[in-house]
Amino acid sequence: MDIQAGWVRHWEPMENSFLGEGLVFNPDGVKDAIVHLSEVQDQSQLLVLLEPDSSLTYYAGFGWTESGHVAGVSDWDEVLSKQAMIVQNPLLITLK
């Protein structure tokens, strides 16, 4: 988890590959985050308690090593980090 950057993730083996799930959000609204790791397959959990000012926007996604887009957990962390930076710093265009 990198709550200050605005993302959390889970990384787990899936057959002969790995799968990462992620959530990107505005870190200002985070009240708490809890990770429950289990040795039992499919029993690990992430809980993020958000309390936004007026509205809530979040982005969820996944990465899979067999897709060729992520080679490992560090690649998945980088994808989430970059996406969180984009979400928190949107491109603003002013036309005159």
VMD Tcl script that builds the backbone (N, CA, C; Angstrom):
set m [mol new atoms 288]
animate dup $m
set s [atomselect $m all]
$s set {name element resname resid chain x y z} {
  {N N MET 1 A 0.841 -1.183 0.000}
  {CA C MET 1 A 0.000 0.000 0.000}
  {C C MET 1 A 0.882 1.242 0.000}
  {N N ASP 2 A 0.468 2.237 -0.736}
  {CA C ASP 2 A 1.077 3.553 -0.653}
  {C C ASP 2 A -0.073 4.553 -0.545}
  {N N ILE 3 A -0.593 4.680 0.652}
  {CA C ILE 3 A -1.771 5.511 0.897}
  {C C ILE 3 A -1.492 6.964 0.542}
  {N N GLN 4 A -0.317 7.461 0.895}
  {CA C GLN 4 A -0.001 8.866 0.601}
  {C C GLN 4 A 0.028 9.138 -0.894}
  {N N ALA 5 A 0.415 8.148 -1.689}
  {CA C ALA 5 A 0.422 8.308 -3.146}
  {C C ALA 5 A -0.957 8.065 -3.744}
  {N N GLY 6 A -1.850 7.386 -3.000}
  {CA C GLY 6 A -3.206 7.170 -3.479}
  {C C GLY 6 A -3.447 5.838 -4.170}
  {N N TRP 7 A -2.787 4.761 -3.701}
  {CA C TRP 7 A -3.060 3.455 -4.291}
  {C C TRP 7 A -2.803 2.319 -3.308}
  {N N VAL 8 A -3.512 1.228 -3.543}
  {CA C VAL 8 A -3.282 -0.035 -2.829}
  {C C VAL 8 A -3.310 -1.147 -3.864}
  {N N ARG 9 A -2.673 -2.262 -3.543}
  {CA C ARG 9 A -2.676 -3.374 -4.483}
  {C C ARG 9 A -2.547 -4.696 -3.748}
  {N N HIS 10 A -2.894 -5.731 -4.479}
  {CA C HIS 10 A -2.716 -7.099 -4.030}
  {C C HIS 10 A -2.018 -7.837 -5.164}
  {N N TRP 11 A -1.128 -8.732 -4.832}
  {CA C TRP 11 A -0.369 -9.493 -5.830}
  {C C TRP 11 A -0.404 -10.951 -5.412}
  {N N GLU 12 A -0.813 -11.836 -6.315}
  {CA C GLU 12 A -0.959 -13.231 -5.928}
  {C C GLU 12 A -0.647 -14.173 -7.087}
  {N N PRO 13 A -0.215 -15.401 -6.760}
  {CA C PRO 13 A 0.001 -16.391 -7.818}
  {C C PRO 13 A -1.332 -16.845 -8.388}
  {N N MET 14 A -1.327 -17.117 -9.692}
  {CA C MET 14 A -2.512 -17.640 -10.364}
  {C C MET 14 A -2.037 -18.668 -11.380}
  {N N GLU 15 A -2.241 -19.932 -11.060}
  {CA C GLU 15 A -1.750 -21.040 -11.866}
  {C C GLU 15 A -0.243 -20.884 -12.068}
  {N N ASN 16 A 0.246 -20.679 -13.292}
  {CA C ASN 16 A 1.685 -20.543 -13.531}
  {C C ASN 16 A 2.101 -19.094 -13.772}
  {N N SER 17 A 1.314 -18.150 -13.286}
  {CA C SER 17 A 1.611 -16.733 -13.485}
  {C C SER 17 A 1.241 -15.970 -12.211}
  {N N PHE 18 A 1.179 -14.647 -12.323}
  {CA C PHE 18 A 0.792 -13.809 -11.190}
  {C C PHE 18 A -0.239 -12.790 -11.640}
  {N N LEU 19 A -1.100 -12.413 -10.709}
  {CA C LEU 19 A -2.168 -11.458 -10.961}
  {C C LEU 19 A -2.107 -10.376 -9.891}
  {N N GLY 20 A -2.219 -9.113 -10.324}
  {CA C GLY 20 A -2.267 -7.999 -9.395}
  {C C GLY 20 A -3.571 -7.248 -9.558}
  {N N GLU 21 A -4.192 -6.924 -8.436}
  {CA C GLU 21 A -5.380 -6.080 -8.441}
  {C C GLU 21 A -4.985 -4.761 -7.792}
  {N N GLY 22 A -5.589 -3.662 -8.232}
  {CA C GLY 22 A -5.223 -2.375 -7.675}
  {C C GLY 22 A -6.381 -1.412 -7.598}
  {N N LEU 23 A -6.253 -0.453 -6.703}
  {CA C LEU 23 A -7.247 0.589 -6.499}
  {C C LEU 23 A -6.505 1.915 -6.381}
  {N N VAL 24 A -6.932 2.898 -7.183}
  {CA C VAL 24 A -6.325 4.238 -7.174}
  {C C VAL 24 A -7.407 5.215 -6.730}
  {N N PHE 25 A -7.048 6.160 -5.844}
  {CA C PHE 25 A -8.020 7.068 -5.247}
  {C C PHE 25 A -7.327 8.335 -4.776}
  {N N ASN 26 A -8.118 9.313 -4.370}
  {CA C ASN 26 A -7.579 10.537 -3.789}
  {C C ASN 26 A -7.175 10.236 -2.347}
  {N N PRO 27 A -5.900 10.396 -1.987}
  {CA C PRO 27 A -5.458 10.038 -0.647}
  {C C PRO 27 A -6.020 10.948 0.449}
  {N N ASP 28 A -6.528 12.119 0.092}
  {CA C ASP 28 A -7.055 13.040 1.105}
  {C C ASP 28 A -8.262 12.474 1.837}
  {N N GLY 29 A -8.998 11.579 1.207}
  {CA C GLY 29 A -10.205 11.047 1.816}
  {C C GLY 29 A -10.017 9.752 2.586}
  {N N VAL 30 A -8.790 9.257 2.689}
  {CA C VAL 30 A -8.548 7.969 3.346}
  {C C VAL 30 A -8.558 8.138 4.871}
  {N N LYS 31 A -9.396 7.351 5.512}
  {CA C LYS 31 A -9.450 7.347 6.975}
  {C C LYS 31 A -8.643 6.200 7.554}
  {N N ASP 32 A -8.608 5.072 6.857}
  {CA C ASP 32 A -7.856 3.913 7.337}
  {C C ASP 32 A -7.707 2.919 6.192}
  {N N ALA 33 A -6.732 2.048 6.311}
  {CA C ALA 33 A -6.535 0.973 5.337}
  {C C ALA 33 A -6.028 -0.245 6.097}
  {N N ILE 34 A -6.614 -1.384 5.791}
  {CA C ILE 34 A -6.307 -2.616 6.511}
  {C C ILE 34 A -6.006 -3.710 5.495}
  {N N VAL 35 A -4.955 -4.471 5.762}
  {CA C VAL 35 A -4.600 -5.614 4.923}
  {C C VAL 35 A -4.737 -6.872 5.765}
  {N N HIS 36 A -5.439 -7.846 5.228}
  {CA C HIS 36 A -5.535 -9.165 5.866}
  {C C HIS 36 A -4.910 -10.161 4.899}
  {N N LEU 37 A -3.735 -10.683 5.256}
  {CA C LEU 37 A -3.060 -11.669 4.409}
  {C C LEU 37 A -3.328 -13.057 4.954}
  {N N SER 38 A -3.690 -13.969 4.067}
  {CA C SER 38 A -3.994 -15.333 4.462}
  {C C SER 38 A -3.174 -16.301 3.621}
  {N N GLU 39 A -2.783 -17.384 4.222}
  {CA C GLU 39 A -2.097 -18.455 3.493}
  {C C GLU 39 A -3.099 -19.271 2.676}
  {N N VAL 40 A -4.378 -19.129 2.993}
  {CA C VAL 40 A -5.432 -19.851 2.282}
  {C C VAL 40 A -5.742 -19.104 0.983}
  {N N GLN 41 A -5.739 -19.825 -0.139}
  {CA C GLN 41 A -5.981 -19.201 -1.445}
  {C C GLN 41 A -7.315 -18.459 -1.457}
  {N N ASP 42 A -7.293 -17.259 -2.041}
  {CA C ASP 42 A -8.473 -16.409 -2.221}
  {C C ASP 42 A -9.068 -15.890 -0.912}
  {N N GLN 43 A -8.299 -15.877 0.159}
  {CA C GLN 43 A -8.824 -15.391 1.444}
  {C C GLN 43 A -8.143 -14.111 1.923}
  {N N SER 44 A -7.159 -13.593 1.201}
  {CA C SER 44 A -6.538 -12.318 1.563}
  {C C SER 44 A -7.466 -11.180 1.161}
  {N N GLN 45 A -7.442 -10.091 1.929}
  {CA C GLN 45 A -8.358 -8.988 1.680}
  {C C GLN 45 A -7.692 -7.643 1.929}
  {N N LEU 46 A -8.156 -6.631 1.191}
  {CA C LEU 46 A -7.768 -5.237 1.404}
  {C C LEU 46 A -9.035 -4.460 1.734}
  {N N LEU 47 A -8.942 -3.584 2.718}
  {CA C LEU 47 A -10.073 -2.726 3.057}
  {C C LEU 47 A -9.560 -1.303 3.154}
  {N N VAL 48 A -10.143 -0.408 2.371}
  {CA C VAL 48 A -9.776 1.003 2.410}
  {C C VAL 48 A -11.025 1.779 2.813}
  {N N LEU 49 A -10.943 2.491 3.917}
  {CA C LEU 49 A -12.066 3.301 4.382}
  {C C LEU 49 A -11.855 4.727 3.897}
  {N N LEU 50 A -12.750 5.178 3.028}
  {CA C LEU 50 A -12.663 6.499 2.430}
  {C C LEU 50 A -13.800 7.376 2.940}
  {N N GLU 51 A -13.482 8.621 3.200}
  {CA C GLU 51 A -14.489 9.604 3.596}
  {C C GLU 51 A -14.248 10.869 2.770}
  {N N PRO 52 A -14.817 10.900 1.570}
  {CA C PRO 52 A -14.571 12.043 0.684}
  {C C PRO 52 A -15.326 13.287 1.144}
  {N N ASP 53 A -14.858 14.448 0.667}
  {CA C ASP 53 A -15.518 15.714 1.001}
  {C C ASP 53 A -16.920 15.783 0.411}
  {N N SER 54 A -17.045 15.561 -0.893}
  {CA C SER 54 A -18.367 15.693 -1.517}
  {C C SER 54 A -18.687 14.540 -2.467}
  {N N SER 55 A -17.708 14.023 -3.156}
  {CA C SER 55 A -17.951 12.907 -4.067}
  {C C SER 55 A -16.769 11.946 -4.001}
  {N N LEU 56 A -16.992 10.759 -4.487}
  {CA C LEU 56 A -15.960 9.724 -4.447}
  {C C LEU 56 A -15.686 9.233 -5.863}
  {N N THR 57 A -14.426 9.291 -6.255}
  {CA C THR 57 A -13.999 8.732 -7.529}
  {C C THR 57 A -12.827 7.811 -7.234}
  {N N TYR 58 A -12.896 6.620 -7.765}
  {CA C TYR 58 A -11.784 5.685 -7.627}
  {C C TYR 58 A -11.664 4.873 -8.916}
  {N N TYR 59 A -10.514 4.278 -9.099}
  {CA C TYR 59 A -10.230 3.498 -10.292}
  {C C TYR 59 A -9.728 2.132 -9.845}
  {N N ALA 60 A -10.295 1.090 -10.405}
  {CA C ALA 60 A -9.893 -0.274 -10.081}
  {C C ALA 60 A -9.393 -0.953 -11.349}
  {N N GLY 61 A -8.402 -1.809 -11.193}
  {CA C GLY 61 A -7.889 -2.514 -12.352}
  {C C GLY 61 A -7.039 -3.702 -11.947}
  {N N PHE 62 A -6.507 -4.377 -12.955}
  {CA C PHE 62 A -5.666 -5.532 -12.671}
  {C C PHE 62 A -4.546 -5.627 -13.690}
  {N N GLY 63 A -3.491 -6.303 -13.296}
  {CA C GLY 63 A -2.377 -6.613 -14.176}
  {C C GLY 63 A -2.070 -8.096 -14.068}
  {N N TRP 64 A -1.682 -8.692 -15.159}
  {CA C TRP 64 A -1.440 -10.134 -15.217}
  {C C TRP 64 A -0.131 -10.367 -15.948}
  {N N THR 65 A 0.739 -11.164 -15.383}
  {CA C THR 65 A 2.053 -11.374 -16.001}
  {C C THR 65 A 1.944 -12.021 -17.382}
  {N N GLU 66 A 0.931 -12.801 -17.622}
  {CA C GLU 66 A 0.766 -13.440 -18.930}
  {C C GLU 66 A 0.325 -12.463 -20.021}
  {N N SER 67 A -0.121 -11.276 -19.638}
  {CA C SER 67 A -0.563 -10.284 -20.629}
  {C C SER 67 A 0.608 -9.627 -21.345}
  {N N GLY 68 A 1.791 -9.665 -20.705}
  {CA C GLY 68 A 2.949 -9.000 -21.276}
  {C C GLY 68 A 3.062 -7.533 -20.879}
  {N N HIS 69 A 2.087 -7.008 -20.149}
  {CA C HIS 69 A 2.118 -5.600 -19.735}
  {C C HIS 69 A 2.860 -5.397 -18.423}
  {N N VAL 70 A 2.889 -6.397 -17.581}
  {CA C VAL 70 A 3.648 -6.338 -16.334}
  {C C VAL 70 A 4.454 -7.622 -16.205}
  {N N ALA 71 A 5.715 -7.462 -15.827}
  {CA C ALA 71 A 6.584 -8.634 -15.689}
  {C C ALA 71 A 6.617 -9.146 -14.258}
  {N N GLY 72 A 6.232 -8.278 -13.314}
  {CA C GLY 72 A 6.284 -8.668 -11.909}
  {C C GLY 72 A 5.651 -7.613 -11.035}
  {N N VAL 73 A 5.754 -7.835 -9.749}
  {CA C VAL 73 A 5.090 -6.950 -8.788}
  {C C VAL 73 A 5.643 -5.525 -8.833}
  {N N SER 74 A 6.935 -5.357 -9.086}
  {CA C SER 74 A 7.495 -3.997 -9.148}
  {C C SER 74 A 6.936 -3.232 -10.350}
  {N N ASP 75 A 6.711 -3.927 -11.464}
  {CA C ASP 75 A 6.071 -3.284 -12.627}
  {C C ASP 75 A 4.645 -2.859 -12.277}
  {N N TRP 76 A 3.923 -3.712 -11.570}
  {CA C TRP 76 A 2.540 -3.402 -11.187}
  {C C TRP 76 A 2.507 -2.199 -10.242}
  {N N ASP 77 A 3.445 -2.148 -9.299}
  {CA C ASP 77 A 3.532 -0.987 -8.401}
  {C C ASP 77 A 3.786 0.292 -9.192}
  {N N GLU 78 A 4.640 0.211 -10.202}
  {CA C GLU 78 A 4.946 1.375 -11.032}
  {C C GLU 78 A 3.721 1.838 -11.826}
  {N N VAL 79 A 2.958 0.891 -12.368}
  {CA C VAL 79 A 1.728 1.230 -13.100}
  {C C VAL 79 A 0.764 1.975 -12.173}
  {N N LEU 80 A 0.570 1.457 -10.973}
  {CA C LEU 80 A -0.348 2.093 -10.025}
  {C C LEU 80 A 0.158 3.466 -9.596}
  {N N SER 81 A 1.447 3.569 -9.361}
  {CA C SER 81 A 2.040 4.863 -8.979}
  {C C SER 81 A 1.824 5.921 -10.054}
  {N N LYS 82 A 2.086 5.551 -11.302}
  {CA C LYS 82 A 1.907 6.492 -12.407}
  {C C LYS 82 A 0.443 6.887 -12.565}
  {N N GLN 83 A -0.458 5.907 -12.446}
  {CA C GLN 83 A -1.877 6.211 -12.589}
  {C C GLN 83 A -2.356 7.123 -11.459}
  {N N ALA 84 A -1.891 6.880 -10.255}
  {CA C ALA 84 A -2.269 7.743 -9.126}
  {C C ALA 84 A -1.782 9.171 -9.352}
  {N N MET 85 A -0.579 9.321 -9.901}
  {CA C MET 85 A -0.043 10.650 -10.188}
  {C C MET 85 A -0.891 11.352 -11.256}
  {N N ILE 86 A -1.306 10.617 -12.270}
  {CA C ILE 86 A -2.146 11.183 -13.331}
  {C C ILE 86 A -3.492 11.626 -12.763}
  {N N VAL 87 A -4.092 10.789 -11.944}
  {CA C VAL 87 A -5.406 11.099 -11.359}
  {C C VAL 87 A -5.326 12.343 -10.469}
  {N N GLN 88 A -4.264 12.469 -9.700}
  {CA C GLN 88 A -4.133 13.586 -8.776}
  {C C GLN 88 A -3.635 14.866 -9.439}
  {N N ASN 89 A -3.122 14.748 -10.646}
  {CA C ASN 89 A -2.609 15.904 -11.375}
  {C C ASN 89 A -3.165 15.898 -12.796}
  {N N PRO 90 A -4.467 16.098 -12.941}
  {CA C PRO 90 A -5.072 16.008 -14.275}
  {C C PRO 90 A -4.551 17.100 -15.207}
  {N N LEU 91 A -4.539 16.773 -16.476}
  {CA C LEU 91 A -4.143 17.735 -17.491}
  {C C LEU 91 A -5.221 18.807 -17.604}
  {N N LEU 92 A -4.839 20.046 -17.472}
  {CA C LEU 92 A -5.761 21.166 -17.603}
  {C C LEU 92 A -5.379 21.967 -18.838}
  {N N ILE 93 A -6.351 22.210 -19.700}
  {CA C ILE 93 A -6.117 22.958 -20.944}
  {C C ILE 93 A -7.008 24.185 -20.918}
  {N N THR 94 A -6.415 25.336 -21.187}
  {CA C THR 94 A -7.174 26.584 -21.267}
  {C C THR 94 A -7.092 27.102 -22.698}
  {N N LEU 95 A -8.237 27.329 -23.292}
  {CA C LEU 95 A -8.294 27.876 -24.647}
  {C C LEU 95 A -8.626 29.360 -24.579}
  {N N LYS 96 A -7.902 30.138 -25.379}
  {CA C LYS 96 A -8.157 31.566 -25.409}
  {C C LYS 96 A -8.490 31.983 -26.811}
}
mol reanalyze $m
mol bondsrecalc $m
mol representation Tube
mol addrep $m
